[in-house]
């Protein structure tokens, strides 16, 4: 019998994961209340059925939470309220998988919501981009010992086209998969934020500084300049999503060192505000990338 998997929500990652599961034979549910037309289109392309949260709680074998990090706790609260109002009548245990870019402490706070409920909690983190073609991101997963069976059941979704990697080393518990995500994203998106920061800082000094910056990078650090041309354009439309993630990483790192990613959250908010506002910073970034590309091509 095909598993019933609810994916909330249908963003770029959630939609792609849902589509991969649907193509492999799963039944996909989602809830589109209050969602945009773009999200509804992704759900349609993924073959997902729009239904109420009440039905999702009643019918699902799995709920995959794939949201911006600041929405993760609220969704879990909503699901717990639904299960309290309307206990499940179907057989089998519902498994709730939090796949969001939250830190280990946040993951444990979310897990605690499911104490004294019939719902098993799996802490998961997605490392990589949305599934496409033959490519799949790695999904790492960890649980507390009492939910080991739920972890095994979740890992079995690998047969539906996902690449799920259980964490089963010494001392593993809820929060470890999320901690891994924080370490990885702290580097990848942290570096992207650093590159973006220095472009804006160079231009703030003067256009001449920005021009000399490109020239020097081409001569002494061409790999860095090449990376700027690839990563900075991707930062611009996604910046709003990275704000909460940087805040989660900051809390994960802690202490004075946490200020590094708190600063990155501010940078990503600045870019997001520019994109939705006067676009001045966005234009600076786009012009820098264009000039960098020409420099690398020798034109």
C-alpha positions as CSV (number, residue, x, y, z in Angstrom):
1,X,0.0,0.0,0.0
2,X,1.4,3.4,-1.0
3,X,2.4,5.6,2.0
4,X,0.5,8.8,2.6
5,X,3.0,11.6,3.0
6,X,2.0,15.2,3.8
7,X,4.6,17.9,2.8
8,X,4.2,21.3,4.3
9,X,4.9,23.6,2.6
10,X,5.3,23.7,-1.1
11,X,8.3,26.0,-1.4
12,X,11.1,25.2,-3.8
13,X,12.5,22.4,-1.7
14,X,9.2,21.1,-0.4
15,X,7.7,21.0,-3.9
16,X,10.6,19.2,-5.3
17,X,10.7,16.6,-2.5
18,X,6.9,16.1,-2.9
19,X,7.3,15.6,-6.6
20,X,10.1,13.0,-6.1
21,X,8.0,11.0,-3.7
22,X,4.9,11.2,-5.9
23,X,6.8,10.0,-8.9
24,X,8.0,7.0,-6.8
25,X,4.4,6.0,-5.9
26,X,3.6,7.9,-2.7
27,X,0.3,9.7,-2.1
28,X,1.1,13.4,-1.4
29,X,-1.1,15.7,0.7
30,X,-0.5,19.3,1.5
31,X,-2.3,22.3,3.0
32,X,-2.5,25.4,0.8
33,X,-4.6,27.7,3.0
34,X,-3.2,31.2,2.7
35,X,-0.5,30.2,0.2
36,X,0.4,32.1,-3.0
37,X,-0.5,31.2,-6.5
38,X,3.2,30.2,-7.1
39,X,2.9,27.7,-4.2
40,X,-0.3,26.3,-5.5
41,X,1.3,25.8,-8.9
42,X,4.2,23.9,-7.3
43,X,1.7,21.7,-5.5
44,X,-0.1,20.9,-8.7
45,X,3.2,20.1,-10.5
46,X,4.1,17.8,-7.6
47,X,0.8,16.0,-7.8
48,X,-0.1,16.9,-4.3
49,X,-3.7,17.0,-3.0
50,X,-4.8,20.1,-1.1
51,X,-6.6,19.1,2.1
52,X,-7.3,20.4,5.6
53,X,-4.9,20.0,8.5
54,X,-7.5,17.9,10.2
55,X,-7.4,15.3,7.4
56,X,-3.6,15.5,7.2
57,X,-3.4,14.5,10.8
58,X,-6.0,11.8,10.4
59,X,-4.7,10.2,7.1
60,X,-0.9,10.7,6.9
61,X,1.8,8.2,7.7
62,X,4.4,11.0,7.6
63,X,4.3,14.8,7.9
64,X,7.4,16.4,6.4
65,X,7.8,20.0,7.7
66,X,9.9,21.9,5.1
67,X,9.5,25.6,6.0
68,X,11.5,28.8,6.6
69,X,13.0,28.2,10.1
70,X,11.0,30.9,11.8
71,X,7.7,29.0,10.9
72,X,8.9,25.5,12.1
73,X,7.8,25.8,15.8
74,X,4.3,27.2,14.9
75,X,3.5,24.4,12.5
76,X,4.4,21.8,15.1
77,X,2.2,23.5,17.6
78,X,-0.7,23.5,15.1
79,X,-0.3,19.8,14.4
80,X,-0.2,19.0,18.1
81,X,-3.4,21.0,18.6
82,X,-5.1,19.1,15.8
83,X,-4.2,15.7,17.2
84,X,-5.5,16.8,20.6
85,X,-8.8,18.0,19.1
86,X,-9.3,15.0,16.9
87,X,-7.4,11.8,17.9
88,X,-6.5,9.6,15.0
89,X,-8.9,6.8,14.0
90,X,-6.6,5.1,11.5
91,X,-4.1,2.4,12.5
92,X,-0.4,3.1,12.6
93,X,1.7,5.8,14.2
94,X,2.1,9.2,12.7
95,X,5.7,10.3,12.2
96,X,6.5,14.0,12.2
97,X,9.7,14.9,10.4
98,X,11.1,18.3,11.0
99,X,13.3,19.0,8.0
100,X,14.0,22.7,8.7
101,X,17.2,24.7,9.1
102,X,16.8,25.1,12.9
103,X,19.5,24.7,15.5
104,X,19.7,21.8,17.9
105,X,18.0,23.7,20.8
106,X,15.1,24.7,18.5
107,X,14.8,21.1,17.3
108,X,14.6,19.8,20.9
109,X,12.0,22.5,21.7
110,X,9.9,21.3,18.8
111,X,10.4,17.7,19.8
112,X,9.1,18.4,23.3
113,X,5.8,19.5,21.9
114,X,5.2,15.9,20.8
115,X,5.7,14.4,24.3
116,X,2.6,12.7,25.5
117,X,1.2,12.5,22.0
118,X,0.9,9.5,19.7
119,X,3.2,11.2,17.2
120,X,6.8,10.1,16.8
121,X,9.3,12.9,16.2
122,X,12.3,12.7,13.8
123,X,14.9,15.5,13.6
124,X,16.0,15.8,10.0
125,X,18.2,18.2,8.0
126,X,18.4,18.6,4.2
127,X,21.9,19.4,2.9
128,X,22.0,20.3,-0.8
129,X,19.5,21.7,-3.3
130,X,16.1,20.5,-4.3
131,X,15.9,17.1,-6.0
132,X,16.1,17.3,-9.7
133,X,16.8,14.7,-12.4
134,X,19.2,12.1,-10.9
135,X,20.3,14.4,-8.1
136,X,19.1,14.1,-4.6
137,X,20.2,16.1,-1.5
138,X,21.2,14.2,1.6
139,X,18.6,14.1,4.3
140,X,20.2,13.3,7.7
141,X,18.0,12.1,10.5
142,X,18.3,11.6,14.2
143,X,15.9,10.5,17.0
144,X,15.8,9.9,20.7
145,X,16.2,6.2,21.5
146,X,12.5,5.7,22.2
147,X,11.8,6.6,18.6
148,X,14.3,4.3,16.9
149,X,11.6,2.4,15.1
150,X,10.3,5.6,13.7
151,X,13.7,6.4,12.4
152,X,13.9,3.0,10.7
153,X,10.5,3.6,9.1
154,X,11.6,7.1,7.8
155,X,14.8,5.7,6.4
156,X,12.7,3.2,4.4
157,X,11.5,6.2,2.3
158,X,14.8,5.9,0.6
159,X,13.0,3.4,-1.6
160,X,10.9,6.3,-2.9
161,X,13.9,8.2,-4.4
162,X,15.2,10.1,-1.4
163,X,18.7,9.8,0.0
164,X,18.2,9.5,3.8
165,X,21.2,9.0,6.1
166,X,20.5,8.0,9.7
167,X,22.8,9.3,12.4
168,X,23.5,6.3,14.6
169,X,26.9,7.0,16.2
170,X,27.8,7.4,19.8
171,X,25.4,9.6,21.9
172,X,23.1,10.4,19.0
173,X,19.8,12.1,20.0
174,X,17.3,14.7,18.7
175,X,19.1,17.8,17.6
176,X,22.1,16.1,16.1
177,X,20.8,16.2,12.5
178,X,19.9,19.9,13.0
179,X,23.4,20.6,14.4
180,X,24.9,19.1,11.3
181,X,22.9,21.4,9.1
182,X,24.0,24.4,11.2
183,X,27.7,23.4,10.7
184,X,27.3,23.0,7.0
185,X,25.1,26.0,6.3
186,X,27.3,28.1,8.5
187,X,30.1,27.6,6.0
188,X,28.2,27.6,2.7
189,X,25.8,30.5,3.3
190,X,28.2,32.2,5.7
191,X,30.8,32.4,2.9
192,X,28.2,33.7,0.4
193,X,27.3,36.3,3.0
194,X,30.9,37.3,3.4
195,X,31.4,37.7,-0.3
196,X,28.3,39.8,-0.6
197,X,29.3,41.9,2.4
198,X,32.7,42.8,0.9
199,X,31.3,43.7,-2.5
200,X,28.9,46.2,-0.8
201,X,31.7,47.5,1.4
202,X,34.0,48.1,-1.6
203,X,31.3,50.0,-3.5
204,X,30.5,52.0,-0.4
205,X,34.1,53.3,-0.4
206,X,33.9,54.2,-4.1
207,X,33.3,52.7,-7.5
208,X,37.1,52.9,-8.0
209,X,37.6,50.7,-5.0
210,X,35.2,48.1,-6.4
211,X,37.0,48.2,-9.7
212,X,40.4,47.7,-8.1
213,X,38.9,44.9,-5.9
214,X,37.9,43.0,-9.0
215,X,41.3,43.5,-10.6
216,X,43.2,42.3,-7.6
217,X,40.9,39.3,-7.1
218,X,41.4,38.3,-10.7
219,X,45.2,38.4,-10.3
220,X,45.6,36.9,-6.8
221,X,42.4,35.0,-6.0
222,X,40.6,34.1,-9.3
223,X,38.8,31.2,-7.7
224,X,37.2,33.6,-5.2
225,X,36.1,36.0,-8.0
226,X,34.7,33.1,-9.9
227,X,32.8,32.0,-6.8
228,X,31.3,35.5,-6.5
229,X,29.9,35.4,-10.0
230,X,28.2,32.1,-9.2
231,X,27.0,32.6,-5.6
232,X,26.0,36.3,-5.3
233,X,23.3,36.1,-8.0
234,X,21.8,33.2,-6.1
235,X,21.9,35.1,-2.8
236,X,19.7,37.9,-4.1
237,X,16.3,36.1,-4.5
238,X,16.9,33.8,-1.5
239,X,18.2,36.4,1.0
240,X,14.9,36.6,2.8
241,X,15.0,32.9,3.5
242,X,18.5,33.0,4.9
243,X,17.8,35.6,7.6
244,X,16.2,33.1,10.1
245,X,18.8,30.5,9.2
246,X,21.6,32.7,10.1
247,X,19.9,33.6,13.4
248,X,19.5,29.9,14.2
249,X,23.2,29.3,13.4
250,X,24.2,32.2,15.6
251,X,22.3,30.7,18.6
252,X,23.9,27.3,17.8
253,X,27.5,28.7,17.8
254,X,26.8,30.8,20.9
255,X,29.1,33.3,22.7
256,X,30.9,36.1,20.9
257,X,31.5,33.8,17.9
258,X,27.7,33.8,17.3
259,X,27.9,37.4,16.4
260,X,29.5,36.3,13.0
261,X,26.3,34.8,11.8
262,X,24.1,37.4,13.5
263,X,25.9,39.9,11.2
264,X,25.2,37.6,8.3
265,X,21.5,37.7,9.2
266,X,21.7,41.5,9.0
267,X,23.4,41.3,5.6
268,X,20.7,39.0,4.2
269,X,18.0,41.2,5.6
270,X,19.6,44.2,3.9
271,X,19.7,42.4,0.5
272,X,16.1,41.3,0.9
273,X,14.9,44.8,1.8
274,X,16.8,46.2,-1.2
275,X,15.2,43.6,-3.5
276,X,11.7,44.7,-2.3
277,X,12.6,48.4,-2.0
278,X,14.8,50.8,-3.9
279,X,17.0,48.0,-5.3
280,X,20.2,50.1,-4.9
281,X,22.2,47.4,-3.2
282,X,20.9,44.8,-5.6
283,X,22.0,46.9,-8.5
284,X,25.5,47.2,-6.9
285,X,25.7,43.5,-6.6
286,X,24.5,42.8,-10.1
287,X,26.9,45.4,-11.6
288,X,29.8,43.9,-9.7
289,X,29.0,40.4,-10.9
290,X,28.7,41.6,-14.5
291,X,32.1,43.4,-14.3
292,X,33.7,40.4,-12.6
293,X,32.5,38.1,-15.4
294,X,33.9,40.4,-18.0
295,X,37.2,40.6,-16.2
296,X,37.4,36.8,-15.9
297,X,36.7,36.5,-19.7
298,X,39.4,39.1,-20.4
299,X,37.0,41.6,-22.0
